[in-house]
């Protein structure tokens, strides 16, 4: 399994103290997060793409078009490090023959060690995975309709070992996992040949 490592700056990033935007793109159309990859396949090709409904008029999209199943591009915001977090991702599935996924990465230590909650419009599911040593282990899942070409809101509240996951303000599931109990960074995650517009990622302390 080939891994493209990304930088995680735990010593200089600031913990989440109030709701803030985890930067994905800049106001002039550049990538503001750190590209990386778990799995195999082509190197990730994240780009800022114009989208009037995205924050600042630019959305983030992964454009490599690799149909490899075990191909998981990610883009990490090194500015936010948190143990417990309330994270909300706005995303729009656009296309993909193998997947149409959008995920929130939590407590990332590196490109092989993190949690991810991923919504897939192609199979109509939201799944919680523990990525450890570059290998996926599913913790929980829920089938739900996710329309292609429409904006959605995926929210994850993580406190201790408890996850609360909702989509478009509808609660989907709760789950528990205690295998990664140290602070880490947040980011976004894609799968295979998914073309998804990531509009914004907001993070805050759990209320």
Secondary structure, DSSP 8 states (H G I E B T S, - for coil): ---B-----TTTSEE--S-EE--SB-TTS-B-SEEEEEESSS---EEEEE-TTSGGGEEEEE------TTEEEEEEEEEEEESSEEEEEEEEEEE-SS--EEEEEEEEEETTEEEEEEEETTTTEEEEEEEETTEEEEEEEEE----TTSEEEEEEEEETTEEEEEETTEEEEEEE--S--S-EEEEEE--TT-EEEEEEEEEE---
